Each structure stands twice: as structure tokens, then as C-alpha cells.
Amino acid sequence: MAETTPVIKRRRGRGFDVRQQTGFTTIAMLCFVMLYAPILTLVVYSFNAGTSVAIWAGFSWRWYESALANTQVQDASIRSLTIASFAAVLSTIVATMAALATTRTRNFPGLTFIYAFINQPLMVPEIVTGVALLIFFASIKVATGYTGLGYLLIAHTAFCIPFAYLPIRARLENMDLSLERAAADLYATPFQTFRRVTLPLLWPGILAGGMLAFVISLDDVVITELVKSGGQDTLPTYMLGQLRRVVTPEMNAISSVFLAISIVMVTIFFLLNRKKT
């Protein structure tokens, strides 16, 4: 038994490497192909000179120029950027306050419920949230007669709060409390401690949360489609409406621009939110 003990210990110490499993590489490659081949095809055919989305007729910037000159696309793009910017700023402010309230405090009964309440939009199917907002805002519209853009702003802000909250909370939980305690020992007020110590350290998490909220709002279709009134199309809902009528490479061009914006924003989010070595 004494001779076999070291062997058992060595076997227990070896980690499980999923890459050594039979067929793992093949399955992984197939998953990547199925995920990214359609996206690559969309980007390639956005440069198609012809009107077909399936027959290549040469390289051209025609459809990008057409999309830029389309007044409906311009209006929908401006509306999308306006809603996404407003939702990102307001949801990040609310998420920052919520993260501070749930991390810079002692554990108390109900804290888990607060976590679940803040993250509820992530756990509930988006269609359920959209229908609930539709019913709620419809009653307000009947009572007040107001049909402006405010409903979309409120809906996007509420939906983006948990997306901004998660990276901000993660940043706060990984921050060293010794600097804040040192500031308190030096007679700094809570506001001074927050402004001079906590906020500068928290800033990357706030930027990451804001960018993630911006991307989520910019790409949203389900909630926007259910909440918007006539003439309030965002770029995703405008594209959805066009796809129901006719599909041209112009939709590919718009989708490619959206894809580029999302990749840039998510990359910046990753770089800001990654742990420092």
C-alpha cells in the first residue's frame, strides 16, 4: 500500500483536459464553422455588385453607399444611437449605485433577493419582458395620450441595468478595501473617499458596463418591436421590416456595419474588464 500511495496521489493531481477527449477538436471546429460561416458570408456578400444575396457579381461598395444615402436608414440610425446612448448612461448610473449598495455593506437578510431582483431581466425570457412592458405602457398611453420616445428610453434603460451592473459589481468585489479604509482613517468623508479613491479604481468597470449596456440597447429587437409606436423604428426593427418585404445586399451592408460596431465595443469591454496580472 505504501508503494501505491504516491501513484494514487499523482493520478489525483492530474487535471482533466477536455482537449484530450476523442472528437473534441472536430466538434469544436464544426461549432465554429456553423457559428461564423454565415456571418462571414453576410459580410462578403455586402460587397456584391449585383442585387442578389446568393449570386456573386463582382466587388462593389454600391450597397454601403446606398445605405448611407437612405434617409430611412439615417433616421433609424440616429434614433438607435440616441436611445442606446441615453440607456447606457442612465442604466450605468443606476447600476453603479446598486453595485455600491450591494457590495459596500454587510450581509443582511434579503441581499440574495436583491441580487435576483436586479438580475431578473437576465433570467426572464425577453419576450416576457417585452409583453409586460407593452401592457404597462399601453395603459399609460390610454390614460395620458402620450406616445413619444420616452417609453423606448425607459424600456431600454430598465433592460440594460443588469448588463451594466455585473461588470461594475465584479470590479468592486475585486478591489482592495485597504485604500478606502486608509482614507477613512485619514478623516476623509464617505463622499471624499468615493470621489478620490473608489471612483478612480472603479472607472474601468463603469466604462465596461456602459459599453456593454450600449451594445445591448443598440442590438435589441424584441422589446423595441413591442414597445415602439408608429414612426419610431430603430435600425434593427427597420431591418426586420425590410427583410419581410425584400432582401437586398443593402441589408448585408447595414448588418456588417452593426457587426463591426459590436465587435469594437465588445473588444473594448473585454480589455477594460479583464483582470490585471
N, C-alpha and C positions, 0 to 999 in steps of 0.2 A: 504493500500500500504506500509505503514511504517513497518508493521509486516512481509510482504512477502519479503522485500528487502534483509535482511540477508540470507534468504533461497536461493534466486537467486544468491547472491554472493558466497555462499558455493558451489552451483552447478557449477558455472563458474570456481571456483578454483580447482575442481576435475579434475585431468588429465585423458586422455584417455588411458586405459590399454588394449592393444590388446590381452593380455593373457586371458582376461575375455570373449572374443568372443566365441560363440559356435563353436566347431570343430577346434579351433586353435591348441590345443595340438595334436590332431590326425593328422592334416595336417602337422604340424611341424615334428612329428615323421616319417611320411611317406617320407617326403623330405630327412630327414637324412638317412633313410634306403636306399632310391634309390641312394643317393649320395655315401654313404660309404660302402654299402654291396658289390658292385662289386670290390672296392679296397681291402676290407678285403679278398674276395675270391681269388683275384690275389695273395696276399701275402701268404695266406695259401697254395695254390697250387704251389707256388715257392719251397716249401719243399717236393713236391710229389716225391716219389721214382720211379714212373712209367713214361712213355713217354706221357701219355695223360694229357690234361689240364682239363679234366672233370671227370676222374675216379681216385679216391684216392687209392694209392697203398702202403702207408706207408710213414713214415717220413724219409727224407734224405737230406743231404747237396750236393747231386750229381750235381744239376744244377748250384749252386753257384760255385762249383769247376770247372765245365765245362766252365762257363762264364769267370772265371779268367784265364783259360788256353787257351782260344780262342784268337789267335793273331789278328783277325779282330776286336774283341771287345776291345782289348788292344789299337790298333791303333786308333780306333774311340773314345775311352775314352780320350786318350791323346790329340787328336785333339779337342775334345769338351772342355776339361779343358783349353787348350791353348787359344782357341777363346773366351771362356767365361771370362777368366782372363783378356785378353787384352781389350775386350769390356767393362768390368766392370771398369777397371782403367781409360781408356780414356774417357768413357761416364761420369764417376763421376767427372773427372776434368772439362770437358766442362759444365756439369750440375751445378757444384759449381760456376763457373764463370757466367753462365747465371742467377743463383739464386741471386747472389750478385748484378748483374747489374739490375735486375728487382725488388729488394726489398730495396736496399740501395740507393734509388733515389726518387725524387719527381714524382708525377703523371704527365704524359705528353701525348699528343695525340699519339695514336698508341701503348700504353702499352698493351691494351687488345689484339690488333692484335699480339703482340709479344708473349703473353701468348698462344694464339691459335696456333701460328706458332710452338712454342716449343712442344706443346702437340698434334700436328697434327697426329703423328703415333698412338696415343691412340684412336683418333676419326675415322681414316680411317681404313676400313677392312684390315686385314693383307695380304690377298691375293692380294689386290690392290697395297699395298706397295711392295710386292714380285714381281709382274709382272712389275711394274715400274722399280725396281732395275734390273730385268732381262734384260729389253730392254736397259737400260742405260749402264750396264756393258757389254752387248753384243757388243755395238758399240765401246766401248773402247778395247775390246778383238780383234775385227776385225782390229782396227787401230794400235794397239801396238803388238798384238800377245801374250801378257802376259796372262797366265791362272793360276796364282798362288793362294795362300791362301789369298792374300790381299783383294780380293773382299768380301770374307766372313767376314773378320775382319772389314772392313769399314761398311758393311751392318749391322752387329750385333751392332757395336758401335752407328750408327745412330738410330737404332731402340730402343736401351736401354736408350738413353739420357733422354726422358721424364719420364721414370720409376725412374731414379736416381734423376731427377730434383724435383719431387713432394715432397719427404720427406725432401730434403735439403731446399727447399723454405719454407715448413711448419715450419721447425726448425728456420729459420731466422725470419719469421714473429712472432714467439712466444718469441724471445729473447728480453730481456730488453735493450733498446738503451742507458740507463743511463751510463753503464760501458764504452761503446765506446765514448760517449760524454765526460766522465771524462778523458779518455785517451787523447782525442784531447785537452781538457783544460790544460792538463799537458805537452803540446807541443810534443806529440807523432806524428810521421808522419803517413799518411794513411797505409803504409806498416807495421809499427810497431804496429799500432792498430789492424790490421788484424792478424798479427802473434801472438801477445801476448794476445789479448782479444777475437776477433771474432772467430778465428780458434779453440782455445780450447773449446769454448762453442758450436761451430758448429760441432765438431768432431763426436758426436753420430749420427747426421743427415747424415754426409758424409758416415760413415760406413754403416748405414741403406740403403742409396741409392745405395752404391756399392754392397751390398749383394743382394738387390732386382734386380739390373741390372745383376748380375752374374747368378741368378736363371732363369731370363727371357731368357738370352742368352743360358744357358745350356739346357733349355727345348724347344727351338724354333725348329719347323719343317718346316713350310710353307716357310718362307724366305730362310732358308738354302737349302731346296729341289730345289728351283727355281734358286738360285744364284750359288750353288756349281758346280765345274767341276768334271770330272771323277776322282775317287780315293780320293775324299775329303769328304767322308761320316763322319758325326758326329754320336755320339751314337744314338740319336733319329732317324736320317734318316737311319742308319744301321738297327735299329729295324723295321722301317717301311718296308724296303726292305725284311727282313726276314719274316715278317708277311704275305707278299704277296705270299711267297713260302710254308712255313710250320710253324706251330705253335707248339712250344715245351715249356715245363716248363722253359727252359733257358731264354726265353723272360720274363717270370714271375719273374725270379730271377733278371734280369737286371732292370726291371721296379721297383721291390721292393727296390733295391739299390738307384735308382733315386728318388723314393718316400722318402726314409729316408734322403737323402741329402737335398731335397727340404724342408722337414719338419724342419730339423735342421736350415737351413738358414732362413726360414720364421719366425721361433720362435725367433732366434737372432734378426732379423729385428724388430719384434714386441716389444721385450724387450728394444731395443735401442731407438725406436721411440715413445714409449708410453709417455704420459705426466706425469710429476712428480707431485705427490700430495703434 
